[in-house]
Amino acid sequence: MKILHYYFFILFLSISLTHANTSQLHLVDIKPKPSSTDVSPTTTLSLTFDKYIIQSSVKDKTIQLKRITPEKNQIKGTVSIKDKNILTFMPSQPLEKGVYKVKVKPIKLQKEESNEIKPHTTWQKFVAKLCALIYDDISDCPLCQYFCNAQNNITTKPIKFTFEVKDNAPKVISLDTNTTLIELSEHNATQIKLTATYEDNSSEDVTQKATYISNDSAVDVENGNVTTHQEGSATVTATYADKSVEIQVKVYEKIEGHLLPHAPDNPDATLLGVDTNHNGVRDEVERWIYKEMPTYHHPEIERVIAMTKAKALQMTLVDPANKDNKVYNEIKRAHDCWYHYSYSRDIPFDGAVQKFGNRLRDQQFNTKERLKVYLDYDYTLKGRITTSTPTYLLNTNLCDKNIDILP
């Protein structure tokens, strides 16, 4: 262990010597220009180099911006790399009138426009071996990015300059987004857009300048890019200047291309229950069909049939009097959907249809109130003679989806 510590000490000592290789020759442009006196309040700082910037050498505080008059104030913002060779700092809000001081810490540039790691010295090769224990590709190892390629790197000198903003930015009077509701499946992403409107009636896309906060780990947001992780809901608050806007993000589990509604908090509070996606099937029944319902021969087809029948059974709770025979016709259509499936796929008569129907009814009429209403509907069929649909009339149109193309 002492030998290992000794190696690391020598390693860092040798690396510190490479910092003598500093240069400002590769800086080709600075915006705003040092000592400028007419800088826009909405400016973005940028430093352009003629070599690629090594990503691992850039940190959150690589660029620091501070107002020094009329009163000192540290400016918050985002440091990033653009087009591989431009270092930028985007203030999180318009700059107020005053004089500003910029400090840029040293960063590393690549002598060659390549990401290939080329360890030369004994110590660089030693670091490369350490990284190889953790990374399949040592070029992904931040330690090796910083140390192993030292002879192929150029370290810039610190940069300091000032500029002046003479006019205050127009006041932001409103902040608008292109959407206030986002619905996505898990492990998905989308981009939102924010527009600030100023008191002079001008407007600006501030998507990249705004700050974002998500109140749930199901959703992350960075620079307006919304990324979802697991099922859940989140409120994303976007802020620019002193204005904020909220965006609701709902993340759904996706099964067989179907977005499942969230589990309701109190599914049995009312007779009709909860149907947030308004597809005619109660949310807890829909989740049971896709996550728990036993299937027998072709699961995806049987879930489509179950959804068709669950929607028909839900209609008995809405219209137990069976007005104009609509409820009866929809239930019969769902039965015929199953029979079309049975005949078209040569499903054996093994009792599956009975088990299927009984389990679905148990889920659908799971309270005394719901069961009583269903029995009231069933009573309206007293004395009715029902006939089976001829097999030559059975087809996939009896189902809510084309089951003939499903596996």
HELIX and SHEET records of a PDB file:
HELIX    1   1 LYS A    2  THR A   18  1                                  17    
HELIX    2   2 GLN A   55  SER A   57  5                                   3    
HELIX    3   3 THR A  122  ALA A  132  1                                  11    
HELIX    4   4 ILE A  138  ASP A  140  5                                   3    
HELIX    5   5 PRO A  142  PHE A  147  1                                   6    
HELIX    6   6 ALA A  150  ASN A  152  5                                   3    
HELIX    7   7 ASP A  283  LYS A  291  1                                   9    
HELIX    8   8 PRO A  299  VAL A  318  1                                  20    
HELIX    9   9 LYS A  323  ASN A  325  5                                   3    
HELIX   10  10 LYS A  326  SER A  344  1                                  19    
HELIX   11  11 ALA A  352  GLN A  364  1                                  13    
HELIX   12  12 LYS A  368  TYR A  379  1                                  12    
HELIX   13  13 THR A  391  LEU A  393  5                                   3    
HELIX   14  14 THR A  396  LEU A  398  5                                   3    
HELIX   15  15 ILE A  403  ILE A  405  5                                   3    
SHEET    1   A 4 LEU A  27  LYS A  31  0                                        
SHEET    2   A 4 LEU A  45  PHE A  49 -1                                        
SHEET    3   A 4 ILE A  86  PRO A  91 -1                                        
SHEET    4   A 4 GLY A  77  LYS A  82 -1                                        
SHEET    1   B 4 ASN A  73  ILE A  75  0                                        
SHEET    2   B 4 ILE A  63  THR A  69 -1                                        
SHEET    3   B 4 GLY A  98  VAL A 104 -1                                        
SHEET    4   B 4 ILE A 159  VAL A 165 -1                                        
SHEET    1   C 2 LYS A 108  GLN A 110  0                                        
SHEET    2   C 2 ASN A 153  THR A 155 -1                                        
SHEET    1   D 3 VAL A 172  THR A 177  0                                        
SHEET    2   D 3 LEU A 194  TYR A 198 -1                                        
SHEET    3   D 3 SER A 203  ASP A 205 -1                                        
SHEET    1   E 4 LEU A 181  SER A 185  0                                        
SHEET    2   E 4 LYS A 243  TYR A 252  1                                        
SHEET    3   E 4 GLY A 232  TYR A 240 -1                                        
SHEET    4   E 4 THR A 211  SER A 214 -1                                        
SHEET    1   F 3 ALA A 189  GLN A 191  0                                        
SHEET    2   F 3 ASN A 225  THR A 228 -1                                        
SHEET    3   F 3 VAL A 219  GLU A 222 -1                                        
SHEET    1   G 2 LYS A 254  ILE A 255  0                                        
SHEET    2   G 2 HIS A 258  LEU A 259 -1                                        
END                                                                             
